[in-house]
């Protein structure tokens, strides 16, 4: 399913899967430009719409907890460094503690 005004990158279309008792629902984001003159430059509005529901859910492969911990640790370090570099000290502190 395609949304003509959605920002797209090289990664293509992204959807969110919500797993429930009757199967999976899939949601797609629709992006619109809002007030282009906002001082804080937060001009994008996003609306999520369900594009499928009650779909069979694929069984996920069991996760290797040691690898997942390593990936999470690396991601938290990156987020903390990003927050610090952008003057977001409150967030940096939270991610550093994590």
N, C-alpha and C positions, 0 to 999 in steps of 0.2 A: 504494500500500500504506500502511496507516495503523497507527501504534502508539499505543494509547490513553493510555499514561502518558508519552509524549514531550512535553517542554516545546515549545510552538510559539509563534512570534511572528507578526507580521503578514506575514512573508516566506513562510510556509507550510512545507512539507516540504523538507528539504535531504537530498541524497544525495551520496555520494562516487563518482566514476567512476574506475576503475583501468583503464588501457589496457594490454593485453597482446598477445602475438603472435596470439592467436585471437580478438581482439575486446575489447570492454569488459565489465567486471564492475561492478555497482552495489551499493553498501553503504549501509545505513540505520542510524542510531543509535537505540538503545533506552535511555532514561534511567530510573533508579530512585533513589528517595531511600534513602540509607543511614542511618547513625547521626546522628540529629538533634541529639545532645548533644555532638558533637565540638567541642572548644575552638577548633579552627582553622576551623570552619564549612564544611569541605569535605565536604559530605554527599552529593553526587551521584555515582552510579556509571553509567558508560556502557558499553554493549556494542554492537559493530557486527556486523550480520549481512548476509550477501550476499543480495540480493533478486533478482539476475539475473546471468547470466554468458554469455560468448561472444556478446554482442550486437554488431551492426554499429557500428563507430566512425565518427562523423561527421567528415569532414575539417574541420579548423579553418581559419578564414581566416588568411592571413599577418598577423603582428603588425607594427605600426609601432614599431620599436625606440626611436625618439626619444620617442614618447608613453608607451611602457611605462617608459622610464627616468624620465620626469617623474612618472608615477604611483608608481613604486617610491620615488623620493626623497621624495615627499609622505607616503607611508605610513610610511616610516622616521622622518621628523620627528615625525609624530603618535605613533608608538609610543614614541619617545624622550621626548616631552613627557609622555605618560601614565605611563611608568615613573618619571620624575622626580617627578611630582605624587604618586605613590603610594609614594615612598620606596624604589624598587627601583633603587638606584644602579648595581649591577652590570649590570643589563639596559640601563639608560639609557646607560651608557658603551659597551656593545657596539653599540647601535643608533646612537649618535652617530657612532661610527667607521665604521659601514656607510654 
